[in-house]
Amino acid sequence: MKIDILTLFPEMFTALNQSMLGKAQERGLVTIETHDFRDNADNKQRHVDDMPYGGGQGMLLMAQPIFDTLAKIPHENARVILLDPAGATFTQKKAEELSKEAHLIFLCGHYEGYDERIKTLVTDELSLGDFILTGGEAAATVMIDATVRLLPGVLGNVDSHEDDSFSSGLLEYPQYTRPEDFRGMKVPDVLMSGHHENIRKWRLRESLKKTRDRRPDLLETADLSEEAQKILAELS
């Protein structure tokens, strides 16, 4: 996968060079390149923002630097993603969708907003949620992390992400590691039993219980098996 990022602050993406994402780049599973679109401003002051026509608060990103920067990046068949508070909410399902693409381009805004004509360049408008950030860099970092970790070979264990919260439509079941007894808090006996079917059933039950208690809204759209529906009815 190739990822290009249009931003005024390339240094904010150094976090992507760490941990598994850094290793994924070293192994050639993904390439990530930042592009400072201020470098393509066509004025001596290198301004990339201006006052909105019709008046209003704040400054808007100008179309010209964005258009000219994107024109220098081969992007046929790329998904061009605009980070915008008004965009669709980014979800695990969207991360899975994007992970199947060969080329992603993230456009990070700043200031009050965008010249509307910039949106003619994009294929997707995405947001992390109903809150405002100072710019799109933090949101892009989160989306890139969530997407790249799904690429084959990034996590090592191909099944690692399948049990993650939201991957199945449910929150993940509780997990434990050594020691078996930590300050009087013991690992559930079923997990020590070695009985794989009982462990599977316990995990499903706990996942359903956790989802019901913390995110009941997820149950409205989760594709539950007959077994899961029965367990959920017993929990009610």
Buried (B, 14 or more C-beta within 10 A) or exposed (E): BBBBBBBBBBEBBEBBEEEBBBBBBEEEBBEBEBBBBBEBBEEEEEEBBBEBEEEEEEBBBBBBBBBBBBEEBEBEEBBBBBBBBEBEEBEBEBBBBBBEBEBBBBBBBBBBBBBEEBBEBBEBBBBBEEEEBEBBBBBBBBBBBBBBBBBEEBBEEEEEBEBBBBBBBBBBBBEEEEEEEEEEEEBEEBBEEEEEEEBEBBBBBBBBBBBBEEBEEBBEEBEBEEEBEEBBEEEE
